Amino acid sequence: MPHASGGFEIDFDFLDDRVRIRHVDGRQRVVRLEPRSVADFYDETVARLYELGIEGPAYARPVELEDNTPFPDDHHHADYDPAAVKRFFRSWSMPTGCCPVALTLRG
């Protein structure tokens, strides 16, 4: 993603339960995916971005959801089930012809 600092990318690694933030100059930071509040995850992610010289989160609240509590204030959502996330991720990572979920949704 282009940025005044040069650019960066954010990868969600659902098999290793972490978010990797990589700057184009090679520096990187990691945020663990684990049970904790949205506010805690957001605060740590923003801190790691700032460490890389990336400031100014785009929009600090969910969109198209009934509960649009700003991320820094969301202390009531705190679930993360690594096994369930891996199962879901793997189901969407299969070739289309093998994924019953994708076939059902395409109906």
TIKOLPA-554155 format. One record per residue: x, y negated, z of N, C-alpha, C, CB in turn; residue number from 1. Coordinates in nm, 4 decimals. Each point is the difference from the previous one (the first is absolute). Glycine has a CB too. Layout:
N
MARLO; n_X; n_Y; n_Z; ca_X; ca_Y; ca_Z; c_X; c_Y; c_Z; cb_X; cb_Y; cb_Z; seq
MARLO; X; Y; Z; X; Y; Z; X; Y; Z; X; Y; Z; NUM
...
//
This chain:
107
MARLO; n_X; n_Y; n_Z; ca_X; ca_Y; ca_Z; c_X; c_Y; c_Z; cb_X; cb_Y; cb_Z; seq
MARLO; 0.0846; 0.1151; 0.0000; -0.0846; -0.1151; 0.0000; 0.0905; -0.1231; 0.0000; -0.1875; 0.1243; 0.1214; 1
MARLO; 0.1691; -0.2131; -0.2141; 0.0817; -0.1214; -0.0020; -0.0234; -0.0841; 0.1259; -0.0076; 0.0008; -0.2518; 2
MARLO; 0.1103; -0.0659; 0.2983; -0.0078; -0.0840; 0.1193; 0.1116; -0.1028; -0.0078; -0.1010; 0.1879; 0.1391; 3
MARLO; 0.0836; -0.2982; -0.0701; 0.1032; -0.1045; 0.0007; 0.1353; 0.0538; 0.0459; -0.1780; -0.1693; 0.0445; 4
MARLO; 0.1768; 0.2741; 0.0371; 0.1252; 0.0580; 0.0496; 0.0643; 0.0932; -0.1021; -0.0894; -0.0177; 0.2319; 5
MARLO; 0.0217; 0.0415; -0.3437; 0.0542; 0.0872; -0.1041; -0.0936; 0.1125; -0.0375; 0.2241; -0.0551; 0.0818; 6
MARLO; -0.2944; 0.1100; 0.0115; -0.0946; 0.1074; -0.0277; 0.0127; 0.1138; 0.0996; 0.0075; -0.0615; -0.2397; 7
MARLO; -0.1135; 0.1391; 0.2501; -0.0026; 0.1121; 0.0938; -0.1083; 0.0972; -0.0416; 0.0850; -0.1459; 0.1866; 8
MARLO; -0.0815; 0.2646; -0.1261; -0.1063; 0.0977; -0.0192; -0.0338; 0.0626; 0.1336; 0.0748; 0.0455; -0.2363; 9
MARLO; -0.1974; -0.0023; 0.2485; -0.0465; 0.0679; 0.1207; -0.0557; 0.1352; -0.0432; -0.0528; -0.2205; 0.1206; 10
MARLO; 0.1092; 0.3282; -0.0654; -0.0437; 0.1356; -0.0307; -0.0580; 0.0652; 0.1249; 0.1748; 0.0187; -0.1807; 11
MARLO; -0.2953; 0.0338; 0.1678; -0.0606; 0.0779; 0.1071; 0.0364; 0.1454; -0.0241; -0.1922; -0.1657; 0.0300; 12
MARLO; 0.2704; 0.2239; 0.0599; 0.0414; 0.1394; -0.0100; -0.0854; 0.0807; 0.0974; 0.2389; -0.0637; -0.0667; 13
MARLO; -0.3470; 0.1218; 0.0142; -0.0934; 0.0724; 0.0856; 0.0480; 0.1396; 0.0357; -0.1816; -0.1306; -0.1027; 14
MARLO; 0.2868; 0.1783; 0.0391; 0.0561; 0.1296; 0.0363; 0.0994; -0.0144; 0.1141; -0.0321; 0.0796; -0.2348; 15
MARLO; 0.0966; -0.1957; 0.2433; 0.0985; -0.0244; 0.1057; -0.0524; -0.0984; 0.1051; 0.1825; 0.0451; -0.1658; 16
MARLO; -0.3090; -0.0852; 0.1537; -0.0659; -0.0893; 0.0958; 0.0782; -0.1283; 0.0246; -0.0991; 0.2000; 0.1067; 17
MARLO; 0.1312; -0.2688; -0.2141; 0.0694; -0.1281; 0.0147; -0.0275; -0.0895; -0.1192; 0.1783; 0.1110; 0.1353; 18
MARLO; -0.1595; -0.2393; -0.1126; -0.0084; -0.1009; -0.1050; 0.1407; -0.0519; -0.0204; -0.2413; -0.0644; 0.0571; 19
MARLO; 0.2868; 0.0664; -0.1816; 0.1337; -0.0511; -0.0318; -0.0140; -0.1315; -0.0744; 0.0952; 0.2341; -0.0101; 20
MARLO; -0.0264; -0.3346; 0.0608; 0.0017; -0.1312; -0.0643; 0.1409; -0.0192; -0.0532; -0.1825; -0.0972; 0.1530; 21
MARLO; 0.1949; 0.0809; -0.2846; 0.1321; -0.0138; -0.0631; 0.0102; -0.1333; -0.0720; 0.0160; 0.2491; -0.0267; 22
MARLO; 0.0914; -0.3199; 0.0574; 0.0305; -0.1250; -0.0680; 0.0826; 0.0331; -0.1236; -0.0069; -0.1327; 0.2178; 23
MARLO; 0.0005; 0.0497; -0.3209; 0.0745; 0.0286; -0.1227; 0.1510; -0.0001; 0.0222; -0.1866; -0.1013; -0.1291; 24
MARLO; 0.2331; 0.0403; 0.2377; 0.1449; -0.0008; 0.0265; 0.0473; 0.1269; 0.0702; -0.0105; -0.2479; 0.0144; 25
MARLO; -0.0813; 0.3443; 0.0082; 0.0378; 0.1281; 0.0598; -0.0336; 0.0140; 0.1476; 0.1785; 0.0070; -0.1654; 26
MARLO; -0.2026; -0.1164; 0.2336; -0.0374; 0.0107; 0.1412; -0.1383; 0.0628; 0.0109; 0.1408; -0.2021; 0.0584; 27
MARLO; -0.1619; 0.2748; 0.0501; -0.1316; 0.0589; 0.0200; -0.0343; 0.0093; 0.1479; 0.0277; 0.1285; -0.2119; 28
MARLO; -0.1542; -0.1196; 0.2382; -0.0523; 0.0176; 0.1348; -0.1076; 0.1081; -0.0054; 0.0506; -0.2428; 0.0631; 29
MARLO; -0.0751; 0.3046; 0.0526; -0.0989; 0.1073; 0.0093; -0.0963; -0.0311; 0.1138; 0.1650; 0.1692; -0.0920; 30
MARLO; -0.2919; -0.1398; 0.0681; -0.1033; -0.0091; 0.1022; -0.0634; 0.1377; 0.0102; -0.0437; -0.2491; -0.0439; 31
MARLO; 0.0418; 0.3058; 0.1635; -0.0577; 0.1330; 0.0202; -0.1523; -0.0058; -0.0072; 0.1969; 0.0641; 0.1427; 32
MARLO; -0.2551; 0.0360; -0.2076; -0.1446; 0.0189; 0.0020; -0.0292; 0.0947; 0.1157; -0.0254; -0.0382; -0.2537; 33
MARLO; -0.0450; -0.0122; 0.3521; -0.0293; 0.0759; 0.1213; -0.1241; -0.0589; 0.0656; 0.2453; 0.0574; 0.0328; 34
MARLO; -0.3055; 0.0151; 0.0609; -0.1178; -0.0553; 0.0674; 0.0363; -0.1281; 0.0749; -0.0967; 0.2317; 0.0226; 35
MARLO; 0.0367; -0.3427; -0.0636; 0.0158; -0.1298; 0.0663; -0.0990; -0.0961; -0.0635; 0.2467; 0.0420; 0.0517; 36
MARLO; -0.2675; -0.1527; 0.0124; -0.0999; -0.0935; -0.0505; 0.0431; -0.0618; -0.1322; -0.0692; -0.0475; 0.2345; 37
MARLO; -0.0294; 0.0028; -0.3093; 0.0279; -0.0711; -0.1252; 0.0851; -0.1230; 0.0311; -0.2178; 0.0820; -0.1038; 38
MARLO; 0.1855; -0.1519; 0.2132; 0.0759; -0.1200; 0.0374; 0.1468; 0.0326; 0.0232; -0.2064; -0.0966; 0.1026; 39
MARLO; 0.2350; 0.2064; -0.0343; 0.1389; 0.0391; 0.0261; 0.0721; 0.0349; -0.1303; -0.0672; 0.0849; 0.2274; 40
MARLO; 0.0015; -0.0074; -0.3140; 0.0593; 0.0353; -0.1300; 0.0251; -0.1264; -0.0823; -0.1176; 0.2242; 0.0042; 41
MARLO; 0.0206; -0.3132; -0.0074; 0.0129; -0.1247; -0.0757; 0.1169; -0.0838; 0.0534; -0.2486; 0.0028; -0.0465; 42
MARLO; 0.2547; -0.0191; 0.1788; 0.1076; -0.0799; 0.0598; 0.1374; 0.0567; -0.0340; -0.1546; -0.0636; 0.1859; 43
MARLO; 0.1694; 0.1956; -0.1753; 0.1303; 0.0593; -0.0319; 0.0331; -0.0136; -0.1481; -0.0307; 0.1609; 0.1882; 44
MARLO; -0.0686; -0.1405; -0.2741; 0.0236; -0.0121; -0.1441; 0.0421; -0.1417; -0.0368; -0.1679; 0.1813; -0.0418; 45
MARLO; 0.0999; -0.2802; 0.0956; 0.0360; -0.1396; -0.0269; 0.1405; -0.0299; 0.0530; -0.2439; -0.0664; 0.0111; 46
MARLO; 0.2768; 0.1199; 0.1059; 0.1347; -0.0211; 0.0560; 0.1068; 0.0590; -0.0919; -0.0959; 0.0042; 0.2327; 47
MARLO; 0.0710; 0.1154; -0.2869; 0.0980; 0.0620; -0.0900; 0.0121; -0.0809; -0.1297; -0.0523; 0.2275; 0.0981; 48
MARLO; -0.0580; -0.2797; -0.1484; 0.0048; -0.0851; -0.1188; 0.0831; -0.1256; 0.0275; -0.2259; 0.0869; -0.0720; 49
MARLO; 0.2034; -0.1506; 0.1862; 0.0756; -0.1205; 0.0357; 0.1489; 0.0294; 0.0116; -0.2008; -0.0879; 0.1200; 50
MARLO; 0.2359; 0.2071; -0.0680; 0.1417; 0.0378; 0.0086; 0.0659; 0.0030; -0.1376; -0.0515; 0.1338; 0.2048; 51
MARLO; -0.0285; -0.1070; -0.3077; 0.0517; 0.0045; -0.1367; -0.0143; -0.1346; -0.0713; -0.0576; 0.2428; -0.0081; 52
MARLO; 0.0121; -0.3441; 0.0815; -0.0167; -0.1327; -0.0593; -0.1279; -0.0146; -0.0801; 0.2444; -0.0163; -0.0078; 53
MARLO; -0.3398; 0.1042; 0.0331; -0.1279; -0.0027; -0.0710; -0.1042; -0.0543; 0.0966; 0.0638; 0.1971; -0.1505; 54
MARLO; -0.1108; -0.3166; 0.1233; -0.0952; -0.0643; 0.0895; -0.1340; -0.0193; -0.0685; 0.1882; -0.1147; 0.1169; 55
MARLO; -0.2895; 0.0978; -0.0335; -0.1313; -0.0336; -0.0512; -0.0820; 0.1155; -0.0500; 0.0960; -0.2107; -0.0566; 56
MARLO; -0.1545; 0.2920; 0.1464; -0.0881; 0.1080; -0.0452; -0.1121; -0.0562; -0.0872; 0.0530; 0.1328; 0.2081; 57
MARLO; -0.0909; -0.0584; -0.3082; -0.0965; -0.0472; -0.0984; -0.1366; -0.0327; 0.0624; 0.1196; 0.1371; -0.1712; 58
MARLO; -0.1795; -0.0455; 0.2387; -0.1327; -0.0211; 0.0561; -0.0117; 0.0911; 0.1213; -0.1019; -0.0624; -0.2269; 59
MARLO; 0.0862; 0.0070; 0.3441; 0.0098; 0.0760; 0.1247; -0.1334; 0.0515; 0.0516; 0.1967; -0.1360; 0.0534; 60
MARLO; -0.2824; 0.1804; -0.1446; -0.1249; 0.0635; 0.0431; -0.0488; 0.0927; -0.1094; -0.0595; -0.1987; 0.1435; 61
MARLO; -0.0132; 0.3026; -0.1042; -0.0518; 0.0922; -0.1012; -0.1080; -0.0679; -0.0847; 0.0515; 0.1951; 0.1515; 62
MARLO; -0.0669; -0.1473; -0.2710; -0.1065; -0.0494; -0.0873; -0.0898; 0.1176; -0.0378; 0.1485; -0.1871; -0.0903; 63
MARLO; -0.2703; 0.1568; 0.0568; -0.0976; 0.0998; -0.0419; -0.0297; 0.1041; 0.1077; 0.0785; -0.0352; -0.2317; 64
MARLO; -0.0604; -0.0027; 0.3571; -0.0360; 0.0866; 0.1127; -0.0965; -0.0758; 0.0899; 0.2234; 0.1215; -0.0098; 65
MARLO; -0.3137; -0.0490; 0.0721; -0.0948; -0.0647; 0.0902; 0.0726; -0.0667; 0.1166; -0.1746; 0.1685; -0.0642; 66
MARLO; 0.2719; -0.0985; 0.1208; 0.0795; -0.0564; 0.1090; 0.1242; -0.0650; -0.0612; -0.0848; 0.1753; 0.1670; 67
MARLO; 0.0839; -0.3064; -0.1738; 0.1137; -0.0702; -0.0593; 0.0815; -0.0750; 0.1054; -0.1300; -0.0224; -0.2125; 68
MARLO; 0.1491; 0.0890; 0.3265; 0.0832; -0.0553; 0.1070; 0.1392; -0.0278; -0.0549; -0.1322; 0.1249; 0.1767; 69
MARLO; 0.1861; -0.2448; -0.1559; 0.1367; -0.0276; -0.0461; 0.0976; 0.1029; 0.0573; -0.0543; -0.2461; -0.0168; 70
MARLO; 0.1506; 0.2873; -0.0649; 0.0953; 0.1026; 0.0426; 0.0683; -0.0332; 0.1328; 0.0364; 0.0526; -0.2396; 71
MARLO; 0.0087; -0.1763; 0.2617; 0.0690; -0.0280; 0.1267; -0.0897; 0.0145; 0.1230; 0.1466; -0.1540; -0.1262; 72
MARLO; -0.2789; 0.1520; 0.1049; -0.0945; 0.0087; 0.1117; -0.0670; 0.1364; 0.0133; -0.0386; -0.2415; -0.0287; 73
MARLO; 0.0696; 0.3342; -0.0605; -0.0700; 0.1284; -0.0027; 0.0679; 0.1007; 0.0935; -0.0728; -0.0451; -0.2375; 74
MARLO; 0.0224; 0.0470; 0.3604; 0.0531; 0.0931; 0.1002; -0.0922; 0.1205; 0.0192; 0.1123; -0.1926; 0.1146; 75
MARLO; -0.2263; 0.1947; -0.1828; -0.0947; 0.1099; 0.0208; 0.0149; 0.1146; -0.1002; -0.1547; -0.1676; 0.0933; 76
MARLO; 0.2244; 0.1480; -0.2038; 0.0293; 0.1110; -0.0909; 0.1437; 0.0449; 0.0263; -0.1638; -0.0869; -0.1774; 77
MARLO; 0.1794; 0.2116; 0.2216; 0.1340; 0.0449; 0.0401; 0.0243; 0.1478; -0.0311; -0.0040; -0.1722; 0.1797; 78
MARLO; -0.0738; 0.2294; -0.2696; 0.0155; 0.1421; -0.0312; 0.0983; 0.0207; -0.1141; -0.2333; 0.0412; 0.0785; 79
MARLO; 0.3097; 0.0650; -0.0683; 0.0827; 0.0475; -0.1110; 0.0240; 0.1480; 0.0250; 0.1125; -0.2286; -0.0369; 80
MARLO; -0.1638; 0.3116; -0.0518; 0.0136; 0.1447; 0.0120; 0.0926; 0.0476; -0.1122; -0.2330; 0.0243; 0.1054; 81
MARLO; 0.3617; -0.0039; -0.0763; 0.0955; 0.0368; -0.1041; -0.0403; 0.1233; -0.0809; 0.1739; -0.0995; 0.1428; 82
MARLO; -0.2290; 0.2005; -0.0781; -0.0381; 0.1220; -0.0723; -0.1136; -0.0283; -0.0976; 0.0721; 0.1391; 0.1963; 83
MARLO; -0.1713; -0.2153; -0.1541; -0.1117; -0.0342; -0.0878; 0.0470; -0.0878; -0.1161; -0.1577; 0.0162; 0.1956; 84
MARLO; 0.2469; -0.1086; -0.1684; 0.0533; -0.0871; -0.1053; 0.0751; 0.0833; -0.1041; 0.0184; -0.1916; 0.1646; 85
MARLO; 0.0617; 0.2854; -0.1190; 0.0760; 0.0857; -0.0933; -0.0946; 0.0838; -0.0862; 0.1914; 0.0091; 0.1642; 86
MARLO; -0.2957; 0.0484; -0.1029; -0.0963; 0.0794; -0.0768; -0.0676; -0.0863; -0.1061; -0.0382; 0.1487; 0.1994; 87
MARLO; -0.0054; -0.2676; -0.1616; -0.0662; -0.0889; -0.0946; 0.0961; -0.0415; -0.1112; -0.1510; -0.0825; 0.1834; 88
MARLO; 0.2716; 0.0420; -0.1457; 0.0990; -0.0428; -0.0987; 0.0305; 0.1117; -0.0985; 0.0981; -0.1571; 0.1677; 89
MARLO; -0.0773; 0.2773; -0.1155; 0.0312; 0.1134; -0.0888; -0.1166; 0.0311; -0.0931; 0.1520; 0.0936; 0.1757; 90
MARLO; -0.2746; -0.1087; -0.1278; -0.1155; 0.0276; -0.0866; -0.0054; -0.0973; -0.1167; -0.1252; 0.0897; 0.1970; 91
MARLO; 0.1677; -0.2124; -0.1776; 0.0002; -0.1000; -0.1073; 0.1271; 0.0060; -0.0839; -0.1431; -0.1455; 0.1424; 92
MARLO; 0.2418; 0.2195; -0.0968; 0.1264; 0.0112; -0.0734; 0.0015; 0.1175; -0.0961; 0.1134; -0.1045; 0.1928; 93
MARLO; -0.2154; 0.1899; -0.1871; -0.0070; 0.1151; -0.0893; -0.0334; -0.0461; -0.1407; -0.0710; 0.1481; 0.1903; 94
MARLO; 0.1072; -0.0672; -0.2905; -0.0454; -0.0304; -0.1361; -0.1524; -0.0053; -0.0023; 0.2051; 0.1111; -0.0992; 95
MARLO; -0.2622; -0.1943; 0.0167; -0.1448; -0.0209; -0.0044; -0.0780; 0.1298; -0.0136; 0.0430; -0.2212; -0.1007; 96
MARLO; 0.0067; 0.3117; 0.0212; -0.0711; 0.1252; -0.0209; -0.0067; 0.0877; 0.1234; 0.0706; -0.0120; -0.2335; 97
MARLO; 0.0103; -0.0165; 0.3347; 0.0055; 0.0839; 0.1195; -0.0640; -0.0663; 0.1211; 0.2071; 0.1013; -0.0896; 98
MARLO; -0.2482; -0.2239; 0.0765; -0.0464; -0.0755; 0.1177; -0.1521; -0.0002; 0.0089; 0.2042; -0.1445; -0.0136; 99
MARLO; -0.2624; 0.2239; 0.1036; -0.1451; 0.0057; 0.0112; -0.0613; -0.1338; 0.0401; 0.0222; 0.2393; 0.0598; 100
MARLO; 0.0486; -0.3178; 0.0199; -0.0515; -0.1303; 0.0419; -0.0131; -0.0910; -0.1217; 0.1056; 0.0264; 0.2286; 101
MARLO; -0.0008; -0.0343; -0.3108; -0.0043; -0.0848; -0.1186; -0.1083; 0.0455; -0.0962; 0.2434; -0.0459; 0.0260; 102
MARLO; -0.2588; 0.1766; -0.0421; -0.1022; 0.0504; -0.0906; -0.1394; -0.0346; 0.0521; 0.1537; 0.1865; -0.0702; 103
MARLO; -0.1734; -0.1777; 0.2002; -0.1295; -0.0331; 0.0590; -0.0311; -0.1478; -0.0192; 0.0289; 0.1838; 0.1685; 104
MARLO; 0.0692; -0.2696; -0.1462; -0.0213; -0.1430; -0.0128; -0.0237; -0.0424; -0.1439; 0.1413; -0.0320; 0.1999; 105
MARLO; -0.0820; 0.1026; -0.2945; -0.0180; -0.0338; -0.1402; -0.1354; 0.0496; -0.0524; 0.2492; 0.0095; -0.0308; 106
MARLO; -0.3054; 0.0876; 0.1026; -0.1293; 0.0566; -0.0216; -0.0479; 0.0155; -0.1359; -0.0424; -0.0882; 0.2013; 107
//
